[in-house]
Amino acid sequence: MSESPYTVSDVMTHTAVAIGSEAPFKEIVELLDQWKISALPVLAGEGRVVGVVSEADLLAKEEYRGAPDGDPAVPAKAGAVSAGELMSAPAITVHADATLAEAARIMARRHVKRLPVVNAVGMLQGVVSRSDLLKVFLRGDGEIAEEVRQHVLGRLPVPAPLTVSVTEGVVTIGGSLPDRSLVPVVARAVRAVEGVVDVRLDLTHR
């Protein structure tokens, strides 16, 4: 992986498990259990993503078990038997070149745990999950420190080099800045590095 920002393609699972719209209910449950995942993309034609079936879609059948026939409060999904009837559509997707922050915002706003990754015409390229987005926090302290030195501080207009130390992903920047206005600039630039947990500034200014 290269310098920040990382994109979805850096962390996604490229070999994704998917189903067709005719896949039966029990097969979907078995695949979710077999692969230890919470949702499956539903494909049409040559591999275009048309929807997603999640555990929540499947649970309606159990939630409304025993409800009287014809009860208007029972959702259609409670009687569904195939992926096409169960799926949420259109699918909430993301492109491979989206940043991890963009993918995280989509997941948070739409309350989903996994996103199908599609190309420009909606063909499935992989899947990215919440746990995939957290992989950046597995970066070593040394790797983070080197990126901060080379790609962040090395590009700032400061007369003397600033010091960098990283412990458990927390970056401490020390040294002297020519202008107080550069403090938030440094903080924001360092915080944008993938894998940084927090930023602490031990800076003086002239």
Secondary structure by P-SEA (a helix, b strand, c coil): ccccccccccccccccccccccccaaaaaaaaaaacccbbbbbccccccccccccccccccccccccccccccccccccccccccccccccccccccccaaaaaaaaaaacccbbbbbccccccccccccccccccccccaaaaaaaaaccccccccccbbbbbbbcccbbbbbcccccccaaaaaaaaaaacccccccccccccc
